[in-house]
């Protein structure tokens, strides 16, 4: 599994946001994570990973900055950190984890935990939960690993719909880091968050097989929440517009996640829609009033596979239903 690395110079800085810089290297789009590889500026001598773009896989539209030779060497680790992210890989770095700071509780005491199988569910789920409550977002492996890649998470934090974003397991670049899903959930309980939303990052790993995709992370989160005495809710991925048969109706991502859930979970579904056969058999299926979902999502960028709420209303309604069900359990 060789890396495809290329050396170049930064020819443009297109945008800087918290934790992310969109740049061009020798005229080619590239993204950089300054907290990981150091600040970036015009003319910097850099090394970029070009493999995904050249193979048109995953993040196929841009390269990723691997190292900044001008100002990114000898960067210090987090103070007091001794647990590695991406250990024993060329990108390993020491990061302080929440497990190191104190003993975490063994129960979630009924805290609602919404488990998403795709990142584009996060915004409507959080809109369904609404404001005036503290929500922790846990990013799980199965899609993009850097939390700072997500424009949606930044927008939700700016609006007060997410209070903290946690990088779990292999994920990086969160407000906090946790070694495992159970400890991330326990930390959220210790910090008195009202609810948790779990999801993979933007994009999703997928092989076309039954369980070989990032969507199974929803089951991992649901099982951990159930074991710790939380109230897990699986957000249904559903579509009327997707051209691929495996994602029309209730997606195979949701089917796989539900098949792997070991404890009691709830499945929210919009009350204004006929209940699909796959969900009728679910003992935890709950029909939820989603009236006003468009107003609640106003100002949020809703996009799934390049389609918005006009083309994918069912997708966003189903995700919003999961958030609204979580809100009812506060």
C-alpha positions as CSV (number, residue, x, y, z in Angstrom):
1,X,0.0,0.0,0.0
2,X,2.5,2.7,-1.1
3,X,1.8,6.4,-0.6
4,X,1.7,8.6,-3.7
5,X,3.6,11.7,-2.6
6,X,4.7,14.7,-4.6
7,X,6.7,17.7,-3.8
8,X,5.5,21.2,-4.8
9,X,4.9,24.8,-3.8
10,X,1.9,26.6,-2.5
11,X,0.6,28.8,-5.3
12,X,-2.6,30.0,-3.7
13,X,-4.4,30.2,-0.3
14,X,-8.0,30.1,-1.2
15,X,-9.7,29.9,2.2
16,X,-8.8,29.6,5.9
17,X,-11.2,28.3,8.4
18,X,-10.8,26.8,11.9
19,X,-8.6,23.8,11.5
20,X,-8.6,23.8,7.7
21,X,-7.0,25.6,4.9
22,X,-8.0,25.3,1.2
23,X,-5.0,25.9,-0.9
24,X,-3.5,25.2,-4.3
25,X,-0.1,23.5,-4.8
26,X,1.3,24.1,-8.3
27,X,-2.2,25.1,-9.3
28,X,-3.9,21.9,-8.1
29,X,-6.5,22.1,-5.3
30,X,-5.3,20.8,-2.0
31,X,-6.5,20.8,1.7
32,X,-4.3,21.3,4.7
33,X,-4.8,20.8,8.4
34,X,-2.7,23.5,10.1
35,X,-3.1,22.0,13.6
36,X,-1.6,18.8,12.3
37,X,1.0,19.9,9.8
38,X,1.6,23.5,10.8
39,X,0.6,26.8,9.2
40,X,0.7,27.2,5.5
41,X,1.5,30.3,3.3
42,X,2.2,31.2,-0.3
43,X,5.5,29.9,-1.6
44,X,5.9,27.1,1.1
45,X,7.8,24.0,0.0
46,X,5.4,21.1,0.7
47,X,4.8,17.4,0.1
48,X,1.2,16.4,-0.9
49,X,-0.6,13.1,-1.1
50,X,-2.0,12.9,-4.6
51,X,-3.3,9.3,-4.7
52,X,-7.0,9.8,-4.1
53,X,-7.3,12.6,-6.7
54,X,-5.3,10.7,-9.3
55,X,-7.3,7.5,-8.8
56,X,-10.6,9.5,-8.5
57,X,-11.4,7.8,-5.2
58,X,-12.8,9.3,-2.0
59,X,-11.4,12.8,-1.8
60,X,-10.7,12.6,-5.5
61,X,-11.1,16.3,-6.2
62,X,-8.1,17.6,-4.3
63,X,-4.8,16.6,-2.8
64,X,-4.0,16.5,0.9
65,X,-0.9,18.3,2.4
66,X,1.3,15.7,3.9
67,X,4.2,17.8,5.2
68,X,5.2,21.5,5.1
69,X,9.0,21.6,4.7
70,X,9.1,25.3,5.1
71,X,7.3,25.9,8.5
72,X,5.9,22.5,9.5
73,X,8.9,20.7,11.0
74,X,9.6,20.1,14.7
75,X,6.1,20.9,15.7
76,X,5.4,20.3,19.5
77,X,3.0,17.6,20.7
78,X,0.0,18.5,22.9
79,X,1.0,19.2,26.5
80,X,0.9,16.1,28.6
81,X,-0.1,13.8,25.7
82,X,1.2,10.3,25.6
83,X,-1.6,8.5,23.5
84,X,-1.0,8.4,19.8
85,X,-3.4,9.0,17.0
86,X,-2.9,6.9,13.9
87,X,-0.2,5.0,15.9
88,X,2.7,3.3,14.0
89,X,1.8,5.1,10.8
90,X,3.7,8.0,9.1
91,X,1.1,10.3,10.5
92,X,1.2,9.3,14.2
93,X,1.0,12.2,16.7
94,X,0.6,12.4,20.4
95,X,-2.8,13.9,21.5
96,X,-4.3,14.4,24.9
97,X,-7.4,12.1,25.3
98,X,-10.4,12.5,27.6
99,X,-9.7,9.2,29.3
100,X,-6.5,10.6,30.7
101,X,-8.1,13.3,32.8
102,X,-10.4,11.5,35.2
103,X,-12.4,8.4,35.9
104,X,-15.5,8.4,33.7
105,X,-19.0,7.3,34.7
106,X,-20.2,3.8,33.9
107,X,-23.7,4.9,32.9
108,X,-25.3,7.4,30.6
109,X,-28.4,7.5,32.8
110,X,-30.8,7.4,29.8
111,X,-29.1,10.1,27.7
112,X,-30.3,10.0,24.1
113,X,-27.7,9.0,21.5
114,X,-28.5,9.5,17.8
115,X,-26.5,7.1,15.6
116,X,-26.1,8.2,12.0
117,X,-24.8,6.1,9.1
118,X,-23.8,9.0,6.9
119,X,-22.4,12.5,7.7
120,X,-25.1,14.4,5.8
121,X,-27.7,13.3,8.4
122,X,-25.9,15.3,11.1
123,X,-27.3,18.8,10.3
124,X,-31.0,17.7,10.1
125,X,-30.6,15.5,13.2
126,X,-29.2,18.5,15.2
127,X,-31.9,20.8,13.9
128,X,-34.4,18.2,15.1
129,X,-32.9,18.3,18.6
130,X,-33.0,22.1,18.5
131,X,-31.3,24.8,20.5
132,X,-31.1,25.5,24.3
133,X,-29.6,22.1,25.0
134,X,-26.0,20.9,25.0
135,X,-25.2,18.4,22.2
136,X,-21.9,16.6,21.8
137,X,-21.0,15.4,18.3
138,X,-18.8,12.2,18.1
139,X,-17.1,11.6,14.8
140,X,-16.4,7.9,14.2
141,X,-14.1,6.2,11.8
142,X,-15.8,5.1,8.5
143,X,-15.5,8.3,6.6
144,X,-13.2,11.3,6.7
145,X,-11.0,11.1,9.8
146,X,-10.4,14.9,10.4
147,X,-13.3,16.6,12.2
148,X,-12.1,19.9,10.8
149,X,-13.0,18.9,7.2
150,X,-16.7,19.2,8.0
151,X,-18.2,22.5,7.1
152,X,-21.5,21.2,8.6
153,X,-20.0,20.8,12.0
154,X,-18.5,24.3,11.9
155,X,-21.9,25.7,10.9
156,X,-23.7,23.8,13.6
157,X,-21.3,24.9,16.3
158,X,-21.6,28.5,15.1
159,X,-25.4,28.2,15.5
160,X,-25.1,26.6,18.9
161,X,-26.6,23.3,17.8
162,X,-23.3,21.5,18.7
163,X,-21.4,22.4,21.8
164,X,-18.3,20.2,21.3
165,X,-17.0,17.9,18.6
166,X,-15.0,14.8,19.6
167,X,-12.6,12.8,17.4
168,X,-13.1,9.2,18.4
169,X,-10.6,6.3,17.7
170,X,-8.7,7.0,14.5
171,X,-10.5,10.3,13.9
172,X,-8.4,13.5,14.5
173,X,-8.7,17.3,14.9
174,X,-11.7,17.5,17.3
175,X,-12.3,19.8,20.2
176,X,-11.4,16.7,22.3
177,X,-10.2,13.2,21.5
178,X,-11.3,9.8,22.8
179,X,-9.8,6.4,22.4
180,X,-13.1,4.6,22.1
181,X,-16.8,5.1,21.5
182,X,-17.8,4.0,25.1
183,X,-15.4,6.4,26.7
184,X,-16.5,9.3,24.4
185,X,-20.1,8.6,25.5
186,X,-19.1,8.4,29.1
187,X,-17.2,11.7,28.8
188,X,-20.3,13.4,27.3
189,X,-22.3,12.2,30.4
190,X,-19.6,13.4,32.8
191,X,-19.6,16.8,31.1
192,X,-23.4,17.0,31.5
193,X,-24.3,17.1,27.8
194,X,-28.0,16.6,27.2
195,X,-27.6,14.5,24.0
196,X,-25.1,13.0,21.7
197,X,-25.0,12.7,17.9
198,X,-22.6,10.1,16.4
199,X,-21.6,9.9,12.8
200,X,-18.8,9.1,10.4
201,X,-17.1,12.1,8.8
202,X,-17.8,13.5,5.4
203,X,-17.6,10.9,2.7
204,X,-18.0,7.2,3.5
205,X,-15.8,4.1,3.1
206,X,-17.7,1.6,1.0
207,X,-17.0,-1.7,-0.8
208,X,-20.5,-2.5,-2.0
209,X,-20.7,-5.4,0.4
210,X,-23.3,-6.0,3.2
211,X,-21.1,-4.9,6.1
212,X,-18.0,-3.4,4.4
213,X,-19.0,0.2,4.7
214,X,-18.8,3.1,7.2
215,X,-22.5,2.9,8.0
216,X,-21.9,0.1,10.4
217,X,-20.4,2.7,12.8
218,X,-24.0,3.5,13.7
219,X,-24.4,0.0,15.2
220,X,-21.2,0.3,17.1
221,X,-22.4,3.6,18.6
222,X,-25.9,2.1,19.4
223,X,-24.4,-1.0,21.0
224,X,-22.1,1.1,23.2
225,X,-25.0,3.5,24.2
226,X,-27.2,0.6,25.0
227,X,-24.6,-1.2,27.1
228,X,-24.0,2.0,29.1
229,X,-27.6,2.7,29.8
230,X,-28.2,5.3,27.2
231,X,-31.2,5.7,24.9
232,X,-29.9,4.9,21.3
233,X,-31.8,6.1,18.3
234,X,-30.8,4.9,14.8
235,X,-31.3,7.7,12.2
236,X,-32.7,6.0,9.1
237,X,-31.0,6.7,5.8
238,X,-33.8,6.8,3.2
239,X,-34.2,8.2,-0.3
240,X,-36.7,8.6,-3.1
241,X,-34.2,10.2,-5.4
242,X,-31.1,8.0,-5.2
243,X,-30.5,6.2,-8.6
244,X,-28.8,3.3,-6.8
245,X,-31.2,0.6,-5.8
246,X,-29.4,-0.2,-2.6
247,X,-30.1,3.3,-1.3
248,X,-33.7,3.9,-2.5
249,X,-36.3,3.5,0.2
250,X,-34.4,2.5,3.3
251,X,-30.7,2.2,2.5
252,X,-28.8,-1.0,3.0
253,X,-26.6,1.1,5.3
254,X,-29.5,1.3,7.8
255,X,-30.4,-2.3,7.2
256,X,-26.8,-3.4,8.0
257,X,-26.7,-1.2,11.1
258,X,-30.0,-2.5,12.5
259,X,-28.9,-6.1,11.9
260,X,-25.8,-5.5,14.0
261,X,-27.6,-3.8,16.9
262,X,-27.6,-6.1,20.0
263,X,-29.5,-4.1,22.5
264,X,-32.8,-2.2,22.4
265,X,-32.7,0.7,19.9
266,X,-35.3,3.1,18.6
267,X,-35.8,3.9,15.0
268,X,-37.5,7.2,14.1
269,X,-39.6,7.6,11.0
270,X,-41.6,10.6,9.7
271,X,-45.3,10.3,10.6
272,X,-46.4,11.7,7.3
273,X,-44.7,8.9,5.3
274,X,-45.8,5.3,4.9
275,X,-43.7,3.0,7.1
276,X,-41.3,0.8,5.0
277,X,-41.6,-2.9,5.4
278,X,-38.1,-3.1,6.8
279,X,-39.0,-0.9,9.7
280,X,-42.4,-2.4,10.4
281,X,-40.6,-5.4,11.8
282,X,-38.5,-3.2,14.1
283,X,-39.9,-3.3,17.7
284,X,-38.4,0.1,18.4
285,X,-39.9,1.9,15.3
286,X,-41.6,5.2,16.3
287,X,-43.4,7.5,14.0
288,X,-42.5,11.1,14.7
289,X,-44.2,14.4,13.8
290,X,-41.7,16.3,11.5
291,X,-43.9,19.2,10.7
292,X,-41.8,22.4,10.5
293,X,-38.6,20.6,9.6
294,X,-37.8,23.0,6.8
295,X,-38.1,26.0,9.1
296,X,-36.0,24.4,11.7
297,X,-33.3,23.6,9.1
298,X,-33.4,27.1,7.6
299,X,-29.9,28.6,7.2
300,X,-28.2,25.2,7.4
301,X,-26.6,23.8,4.3
302,X,-28.5,20.6,3.6
303,X,-26.8,18.4,1.0
304,X,-26.7,14.7,0.4
305,X,-24.8,13.3,-2.6
306,X,-25.1,16.7,-4.2
307,X,-28.9,16.9,-3.7
308,X,-30.8,19.3,-1.5
309,X,-34.1,19.2,0.3
310,X,-36.2,19.6,-2.9
311,X,-34.7,16.4,-4.4
312,X,-34.2,14.5,-1.2
313,X,-37.0,15.5,1.2
314,X,-37.4,12.0,2.6
315,X,-33.7,11.8,3.5
316,X,-33.8,15.0,5.5
317,X,-37.2,14.3,7.1
318,X,-36.0,10.9,8.4
319,X,-32.9,12.4,9.9
320,X,-34.8,15.2,11.4
321,X,-37.2,12.7,12.9
322,X,-34.3,11.0,14.8
323,X,-33.3,14.4,16.3
324,X,-36.9,15.3,17.3
325,X,-37.3,11.9,19.0
326,X,-34.0,12.5,20.9
327,X,-35.4,15.9,22.0
328,X,-38.6,14.3,23.3
329,X,-36.4,12.1,25.6
330,X,-34.6,15.0,27.3
